[in-house]
């Protein structure tokens, strides 16, 4: 399914984009001030060519879980299909 291309430029393929984007509070360039104290998760709905008066709905849910690694590991295994150790290793 096609998703919206959210790049801020004239698009060759405006319906070919990411379903999920994430951004952190980092500066735009070295030495610059950060954008703000946030971490953003963004989802794009499928790009739809809707008829006049037509509508569509897009649902986004974000869950923030924190706790002891021993308690979070089973959740990672069920929800993501990998152990918390695998995730930590991949993020090194």
N, C-alpha and C positions, 0 to 999 in steps of 0.2 A: 504494500500500500504506500502511496506517496505521502510525504510530510512536507510542511512548509519550510522553505529555505529562509532562515532568519538573518542571513548576512545583510549588512547595511550597504548594499550596492545594487546596481542594475543587474538583474539575474538573467543568465542564459537559460537556466532551468529552475524557475521559482518554486516548483513543486517537488524538487529533489533536495531534501534537507534532513536534519537530524530529528529523531523522535524525542531525545532527551539531551539537555545541555546542563552543565554545572559551571559555576563561577565562584571564585573566592575573593577575599578582600585585598588581594595583592595590588601593588601599584601598576599603572599602565607601562611604566618604564623605570629603570633603576634610578633611585633618588627621588622619585615622585611620591606624593602622598597617596595612601590607599583610597579606594573608592568609598569605603564605609565599613562599619563593623557587621558584615553579613556574609553568609554563604548562600548562594542562590541555586536552587534546582528548578529547572524550567522544562516543561513538556510542551510539545507542539501537537495539536490535533492533526488528523489526516487532512490534507488539502482537498477541499471539496468545492466543486463548481456548482454552487447552489442556484436554483431557480429563484426568481423574485418571490418574496414572502416565505421561502423555505428556511429551515433552520437545522442545526445539528448541535449535539451536546458533546462536550469533552470533559471527562472527569480525571482529576489528578489528586492522588493522595500521597502524602509524605509522612513517614513514621520515623521518629527519632527515638532510638532505644539506647539506654546507657545502663551500665551495671558491671558486675564482675565478669571477667572473661569466661569463667566456668559456666556462668548462666547465659551468656550471649552465644557461646559456641553452638549449642543445639539449635538455636534460632537461625543462625547462619547456615547450618547444614540443611535445615528444612526449607528456609526461604530462598537461599541462594545456591544450594547444592554443593557447597564447599565448606571446609572448616575455617574457623577464625584464624588459625595459624597459616593456612594457605593465603588468605587475604592479606595478612600482615606481611608475609614473605613477598607477595606480589607488589606491595607498596613500598618496599625498601628502595 
